Amino acid sequence: MDLYFQCITNFEDFLGLKHSWRQLLAKIDSPSLFQTFEWHESVLSWVRDEVSLRLLLLYGNDELIGIAP
């Protein structure tokens, strides 16, 4: 399996993760509200001018397999 990381540092790139994020979340048996894309989108919309965005994404064979805020 080819593994690689990507770091997201801007809000526009974050918004582009919506579909992949939802696909990843669908693989979890009992996801928490706090793991949803919509939760993070709401929080980031609220604080985006006050914080520096840093999301670390882990890909395996070009599929998103992990997200670290």
Secondary structure, DSSP 8 states (H G I E B T S, - for coil): --EEEEEE-SHHHHHTTHHHHHHHHTTSSS--GGGSHHHHHHHHHHHTTTS---EEEEEETTEEEEEE-
